[in-house]
Amino acid sequence: MQDQLSALLAKASAELPLLATRPDFEAAKARYVGPNGELTALMKQMGAVPKEARPAMGKLINEAKTQLQSQLDAVHARLEISELAAQVGPAVDATLPSPDVGPGTYHPLTLVREEMCRILRKVGFMVADGPEVETEYYCFDALNTPADHPARDAQDTFYLPENVRFANVAKKNPGEKYLLRTHTSSVQIRTMLKGEPPIRIVSPGRVYRRDTTDATHSANFHQLECLYVDKNVTVRDLKALLDYIFESLLGKDTKTRFRPHYFGYTEPSFEVDLSAKHLPKVKKEWIEIGGCGMVDPTVFSGVGYDPEVWTGYAFGMGLERLAMLLYGIDDIRYFYQNDLRFLKQFA
């Protein structure tokens, strides 16, 4: 049997280095160590070896098995490197000029966000930011959204596991959960808790909701919200600002109107419609664009503002919907597909 083992190893040493493909390797592996392989057949002969010779013979078989497995592993590693090299292709010379000679472009959502911030800066608004991972207090409780409100249901909001902790997002109340913010209104609360009025901020950012993706909905999208707190702020001031924003962004022929609505953190509350038939692909007289209202006194009391002294308004809208109106885009999914044919149109 010793001679058979030596012959087997010699045969493998001659054959295995010549294997060049994965199928050939698998076939050779089966011939040597498979259920019906040559080494397996020799191992089965141990039953016929005299009892006193079995320890020595077992040692020889184990050594042969180790050597053979080492050779198989080396061939397997070589084939993996060869397959990876074939997938990657030829080496790239980093000193050569890039074949893409065109300049980079801004994403259409970036263009709309920056233009909106520029418009609002001209009338005194400052850009404020906040974390995308929030707590229930900032996203719901402080915004006068009760615990049984449908927006707080797990079918509408992305809650994070209870054992997850975020060092830079402190919980305001014990037992509250972490979540992915459903609106950028949480930035308004964080801003009001930092200082006294007057406050005039715009907070653009990504938000998350459990929506089924289609032509007009996405589980993650972008919002832009504004907050203005001062003395003697009225609905008239709110309407005037919205008229100014949409005329600046969409053109002088753009008009806005309010429809009564309900939001937990504003009272009175309104849906905002705009008329922009001069824009491409706008076939309706009025299009819903966002929500707004006067900040509820309960919200002011929660952040330590005296609602008898201070008044304010807040409004918010989706940047995707603005971009779709401005550029005549009819499917929200185009924004997230990274298709250069689409993105290069906004150079």
N, C-alpha and C positions, 0 to 999 in steps of 0.2 A: 504493500500500500504506500510505503514511503516513495518508491519509484513513481507510482501513479500520481502522487501529489506533486512531486518535482516536475513531472512531465506536464501536468495541468498548469502549474505556475509558469513554466517556460512558454507554453502555448498562449496563455493569456498575455504575457509580456510582449509577445510578438504580434498578437492580433489587436489588442485594445488601443495602442497608440495610433493605429491606422484608421480608427473609426472617425467618420466626418459628419455624420448626421445623427439626430436624435433617434429615429427608428432603428438604425443599425446598432446604436448603443443599447437600446432596450432589448433588442433581439439577442445581443451578445450577453447581456446581463442575465437574461432568462436561461441561456444555455449553460451558464456557469453556476449561478446561485439560485435559480428558480426552483419550483417544486420538483421538476424533473431534470434539473441541471446536473452537470458532471460532478461538481463538488458535493452536492446533495446526495448523489448516488454513492459516493465514497463514504460519506458520513453514515449512510444507512448500513454499510458493511461492518460497522463497529460491533454489531451483535455477534459476528462470526469470529472476532478476534479473541484469543485466549485471555482469560481474566487477568493473568499476571502481566500481560502486554498492553492492556487497555490504557493505563495512565500515560505511558510514553506515546502510544498512538494518538490518544486524545490531545496531547500537547502538540503533536505534529499537525493534526487537523486544525486546531485552533490557530496555530501560527500561519498555516496556509490560508485559512479563512481571513485572517487579519491582513495578510499581504494582498490577497485578491481584492478585498474590499477597498484597500488603499488605492490600488490601481483603478478600480471602478470609480472611486470618488474623484481621482485626478482627471479622468476622462470626462466625467460629468461637469466638473468645474470648467474645464477647457471648452466644452460645448456651450455652456451658458455664456461664457465670455464671447464666443464666436457669434451666438445668436443675438446677443445684445449689440455687438458691433454692427451686425447686419441691419438691425432696426434703427440704430442711430445714424448710420450712413458714414460717409467719408469725413475725416477731420476738417474742422473749420479753421481757416486762417483768420485770426482775429485782427490782423493788420490790414486786411482788405477793406475797402469802403463798403458800406451797407448797400444791399441791392434796393432797399426801400428809400428812394430819394425824396419822397414827399414829406412835408413837415407834419408834426402831430397836430391834432385838433382837440378842442374842448368837447366834452360830451354835451348833448343838448340840454340835459337836466342841469349841468353846471352852468351853462349859458343863462338859462332862465333864473336859476338861483342867484347868480351874481348880479343880473340885471334888476331883479326884485330888490336885492339888498342895496344896490346903488340908488334906486328910486326912493327907497325909504330913508336912506342916509341923508338925502337932500332935505328931508323935512324933520330931521333931528333924531331918527331912530338909530340905536346901536345894536350890533349883532351880538347875541348871547347864545351860549352853547351849554349843553348838559349831557350826561351819560345816556347811552342807549339802553343799558341795563338799569332798571329803576326798581323802586319799592312801591308797595300798594299805597303808602301814604302820599307820595309825590304824584303818582299817576291817577289815583282815584280819591282817596280820603280827603285830601286838602282841596280837591276840586269839587267837593260837595256831591260825590258819586256814592250812593249808599251801598252797603255790602251785598244787597240782593239785586243790584242793577244788572241787567243782562250783559252789559259790556264787560263785567268782571267775571263772567262765566268762563270756564276752561275751554269752551268751544269757540270763544272769541279772542282770548288772550293767551299768549305764550308764557306760561309760568315756568320757572326754573326749579330744579330739584331742591328740596328743603335742606339738603346737606351741603349745598354749594354756598360759598361765602365770597364776597367781593370787598377787598380792603378799602377801595376808594369810593364805595357806595354804602354809607352807613344807614342802618335801619332807624327810623324815627320812633316806631312803636314795637314792643316785643311781640313776636309771633307773626308779624307780617311777612309776606312772601316777596321774593325777587321775581321780576318779570321783564320781558322786553317791552319797552314803552309803546303804548298804542297811539300816542300823540305827543307832540312837542310842548303841550301845555304844561308838562311837568317842569319845563325850564322857567315858565312864568312863576311858579311857586318858589322854586329855588332862588330866583332873582328877588322876589319880594321879601323873602326871609333874610336876605343879605343886607338890606338897607331900607331907608325911608323914601317915600315919594318925593318929587315926581320921578316916574319911571317911564321910559319909552324904549322898548326893545323889540327886535325881530329875531325869531329863533327858527332858522331852517335846520332840517335834519331828517335822518332816516327813522321810520317807525315800522311797527310790525303788527299784523293782525292775522287771525286764522281765516283768510279768504281763499277760496278756490280760484286759481289763476285762470283768467280768460282775457278777452280783448280789452276789458275795461277794469279788471281787478288784479291785484297782486298781493301776496302774503307779506311782502316788504315793499314800501314805497316811500316817498319823500313828502314832508309837509313843511309849510312855512306859516308860522303864527306870530301875531303881533299883540303887544300889550301896551296900553297907555294909561297911566294912573296919575291923576293930578286933581286939583280942585275945580269944580264946575265943569267937568267933562260931560258931554251930552251925546245922544244918538245922532244929532246933527253933525257933530264932529266926526263920528264914525262914518257916516254916509259920505261926508266930504272927502275923507281920506281914501275910501274905497273908490270913489269916482276918480280921484287923482291918480291912484295906482293903475287902474285898468286903462285909463286914457293914455297914460305914459307908456304902458307896456304894449297895448293892443291897438292904439290909435284913437284919434279924436271922436270917431263915430261910435265908440263903445259906450254903452249905457248900463247902469246897474239898477236893481230894484231889490227891496226887502220883502220877504214873506214870513209871517209869524211862525215860530218854531219853539222847540223846547231843548235846552241844554242845561245840565245840572249846575254849571258854574257861571252862567250868565242869566240875567233877568232885567229887562226883557231880552228874548233871543230871536234871531232871525236866520233864515236861509238867504243866501245871496245869489241872485241870478244876474247874468249879464247878457246883453244883446250885442252880438258882434258879427252880423251877417256879411260884413265886408271881408272877413277872413276866409281862407280856403277851407272847403269841406264843412262849413257851418251852414246847415240848412234849417235850423230851428230859430224861431224868433227869440226865445229865451233859453239859456242853458244854466243849470245849477252849477255853481263854482266853489261854494264854501259855506261856512257858518260863522256867525258873529253875535255880538250882544254886549250889553253892559254888565260888567263884573258883578256877580251876586254879592250882596253885603256879607253873607255867610263866609264866603271865601276871604274877604278882607279881614273879618274878625279872626279867622283861623291863622292868619299870618301876622296878626298884631296891628293891623291898620284900623283906624276908627272910621267906620262906614258913614258916620255923620259928617266927617270932614272930607274924606276922599271919595272920588268916583273914578270910573275908568271903563274902557272898553277893551275887548279882545276879539280877534277874528283869526280864522285859519283856513287854509286851502291846500290842495294837493298840487305839488309842482308838476307831476306827470300830466295832470289834466290841463294845466296852463300850457305846458310844452306842446301837448297834442293840439290845442287850439291855435297856438302861435304858428306852428310849423305844418299843420294839416296832417298830423299822424293819426291813423285810425286804429292802432293796436298797441296797447301799453307794453306788450312783450318785446317789441322792437328795442326798447331802451336797455334791456338786460341780455341781449343775445350776442353782444360784442361782434356784430357783423360790420366789417369795415366798409362794405358797400353802403350801409345805412349811415354809419358814423361820419364818413368823409364828406357827406352832403352838408355838414355844418362847419366846414372850414372857414 
